[in-house]
């Protein structure tokens, strides 16, 4: 008897964390680059530009963490409420819940006999887990984790923001703005390429799309800085 192994590698399983990581990193790159470029265009000293950038990193990372925590905590609260309701329904009317689970498997294409047998066996094994997964769409692997999401979001933002901060630190004062813009566009090209490559999309298209929006953001920040032209 020959056993066949499933050798396909699908990318959809990594789409969630990939999107969150790339979004956080790109946000850090574009936000801090736009901030320091705009302040530099207004005539600020290199020390002021650096201080502004570092303050922006701290504030941005905290903002990302807070926003992600509140958002995911709301999702977690909803999940807990739904599971509590399902637990109560299982205790009050288990027969109805068994019929409900059977109907779910019927809609997925199983025969009535097999759907009932599967529902009975899964209910005997762990009724709450079966209803959470197949009725509510909640699994342990995909459960909302607010603290983890907040830390990951803040870390991704800070990692992306490190690029323009490094450019400000290392570039000569006379060329700081130009080098920061160049480094930022290169970083955005890299993250866009990587995200598209891992996600199975066309790398060039993904990279150029990210670069376009990053360049647009820095151009807007530069125009605002030139408009004020006031040393900070």
FENQUIHU-V829410 format. One record per backbone hydrogen bond with DSSP energy under -0.5 kcal/mol. NH is the residue of the N-H (numbers start at 1). CO is the residue of the C=O. If there is no record, write none. Layout:
BEGIN
nh;co
NH;CO
NH;CO
END
This chain:
BEGIN
nh;co
4;2
7;5
10;8
14;11
15;12
18;14
19;15
20;16
21;17
22;18
23;19
24;20
25;21
26;22
27;23
28;24
29;25
30;26
31;27
32;28
33;29
34;30
35;31
36;32
37;33
38;34
39;35
40;36
41;37
42;38
43;40
44;39
49;45
50;46
51;47
52;48
53;49
54;50
55;51
56;52
57;53
58;54
59;55
60;56
61;57
62;58
63;59
64;60
65;61
66;62
67;63
68;64
69;65
70;66
71;67
72;68
73;69
74;70
75;71
76;72
77;73
78;74
79;75
80;76
81;77
82;78
83;79
84;80
85;81
86;82
87;83
88;84
89;85
90;86
91;87
92;88
93;89
97;93
98;94
99;95
100;96
101;97
102;98
103;99
104;100
105;101
106;102
107;103
108;104
109;106
110;105
115;111
116;112
117;113
118;114
119;115
120;116
121;117
122;118
123;119
124;120
125;121
126;122
127;123
130;126
131;127
132;128
133;129
134;130
135;131
136;131
138;132
139;137
143;140
149;145
150;146
151;147
152;148
153;149
154;150
155;151
156;152
157;153
158;154
159;155
160;156
161;157
162;158
163;160
164;160
165;161
166;162
167;163
168;164
169;165
170;166
171;167
175;172
176;172
176;173
179;175
180;176
181;177
182;178
183;179
184;180
185;181
186;182
187;183
188;184
189;185
190;186
191;187
192;188
193;189
194;190
195;191
196;192
197;193
198;194
199;195
200;196
200;197
201;196
203;201
206;202
207;203
208;204
209;205
210;206
211;207
212;208
213;209
214;210
215;211
216;212
217;213
218;214
219;215
220;216
221;217
222;218
223;219
224;220
225;221
226;222
227;223
228;224
229;225
END
